[in-house]
Amino acid sequence: MRAFSGDIYLAGKKHRAIAFDRSGIVALDDSVFDLDVEVEELGSHFLTNAFMDGHAHPLFAGREELGPVVTEARSVAEIQSIVGAWVEANQTPQWAVGGAYDRSMVDGGVFLAKWLDEVSGDRPVVLHGSDHHTLWANSAAMQLAGVLEAAPEVSIGSIDVDSSGRPSGVFRETEAKELITNAIPPLSVDDELKALAWAQKRLASLGISAVQDAWMDKGMVEAYLEAAKRDELLVRTNLAFWVRPESWREDSAMFLDQRVQVSQTNHRLLTASTVKFFADGVFGSATASVKKPYDSQPGYFGDPVWSDEELKAAVAHFAAEDFQIHIHAIGDAGVASALDAIEYAGSPANSVVAHTELVADEDIPRFAKLGVIANFEPLWARQDGMLASCIHHLGRTRIDSMYRMRDLIDAGAHISFGSDWPVSSPDPILGVFTATHRALPETPDESWTPEQRISPEEALHAYTVAVSRQLNLPIDIADFVILSGNPLTSPILEIRILETVVDGKTVFSSQ
Ligand SMILES: [Zn+2]
């Protein structure tokens, strides 16, 4: 058992002392001092519920970390030098698969295979775009995937082509991307576990005790099962099975079976209770589905991934199998069809609409009415390159009505926070700053849309209580973070994570 006294803030309430062990909170306030336990003084430090990430892709992030990491690169030349150095330093894996390049660096995100060819020799190279809805491949990768000479037809998304109709390097949305990714040999179990361990450690170091891994792709459930068997998990993880329009009826039995396998590991930190749908794409590629046509393409409303009827049927099916519903929806039409499907399925408890970038006025009250959690990635609510790259698609007015956190809270909705890591940083301190300022860290007073800012208390709630509700975790579990100061009263960006406790056990310490 451990006990602390000082500045303590749990689920929106202040306390002066706490004692906990692996079973959860044992005592609060005065009764702590009656226990036969040494009470540690927090001094200027601050103890609160650990952060939780309601939508992220830690294993994708870890896999990318094994390849060339181009996230910080600011030009194509910098990307070339990182990829060139990686190819030279690593003989295996043969495929250089990394990320995440900033799509806004080149107009329209039109990156060319030949730029990678210049530094990759005969090695196949695949880089994920920062939105993770696009990828950039070199000629060797396209050759091995059998798409070098001609671009196959895809029904959703697109393949960039050159003047002679040959693929030029960029593949947009799942169906197009899979032409390349299906050709990539699977990682070894050891590499998968290395990727996962790296990702879990990174989350723990940021004060995060639980995460919704929001997309199980090939080999990922198996990696988590193996990590659970070897007891290598640090952070609570809930897995979401990916429900696809073309195969959900066949896939359903496999999800049920994998859910059983996960529960049979009896690992306290691992669950698999969620299914994930993509209602639409993203704004950067103009694939999110919108109620009014894109400014950039008259008469075009984006690419819904599902027909409304089929999405309703699939959501109802998985809700009846007792899966939690988690739907990616970015455009206002995508959000509306996600809400329609959840309503049709009888509003299953704690259903989540993730991203909720554009929500029409008429749909705002439906979140509270249907009990749907709106999961935001707060780091997107700022005027940066990603936002700017969508202006020509949406126009200024629509851009400035994105991420309506204040409106949803005021309408009585639950909002939870996540990162969509590796799409953006998983750092919740940066997330709290952005939600409360809607500004860039270097210009904190230049708020992009100040009317949608929320308070530090609301931001902490969205990162803790709201995600624990989303993940169906009791709020008195022993998941805490010790911070260097009080985030409610001191400048948030100066706060550092000193210790992260998951299930009563320290999983990160800055000492
Ligand atoms: Zn995501």
Residues whose N, C-alpha, C, O or C-beta is under 5 A from the ligand:
A	BS01	ZN	A214 D420
